[in-house]
Amino acid sequence: MGKNSIIKKVLKKKIEKNPNLQDLFDYINGNIGLIFTNNDIFEIKKILNENQIPAPAKVGQIAQNEVIIPAGPTELPPDGTSFFQALNIPTKIQRGQIEIQDPIKLIEKGKIVGNSEAALLKKLNIVPFSFELQIKCIFDTDNCYKPTFFDISEKQIEDSLKTLFSSLDLIGISVGYDSSFTIRDTFKKVFNKVFIVGHSVGIEFEKKI
């Protein structure tokens, strides 16, 4: 972490030797910092997620996530019912305290937090947000990557590779190029023909391919 002006000054000198750093330079704005590491980037992402600081909702801020008030007892006395009514939250009095009847989406992600919402969350001792370091980009091997690839699952990668290999297999067959995929396919076709011919002349053998 440091002053953006200092970070930019250093990067400008480095860009003269490595123009690819220009992509990283464009991200130096606002509250920004650089993390230098040889560790796996998914490990770094996990560490950042584990070090979030809970933050209450403040009037005027943009909600970083949706806020849902759960159903159930609130430990608030009955004289606070009107507050819930003003927010169209159905309640009932149960054992001398206010109880919310159904889960309520109080704030939508990206919306501005109002006075009533912030006051209610404070009354209910709900801390819905958090402070955390967010990854803006990853610079690796002279390339900048957006953090959206963190959302890609291992299964999606596996499925993509299967599709790629299947496409390469079809291309190899169409152009007559031998590969481990096309040879395997050719052996299957040859064996099936031999199996059919053998069966027609009374030769029986186990089919394993």
Summary of the structure (lengths in Angstrom):
residues: 209
radius of gyration: 30.6
end to end distance: 60.8
largest distance: 94.7
contacts: 455
relative contact order: 0.11
helix: 46%
strand: 15%
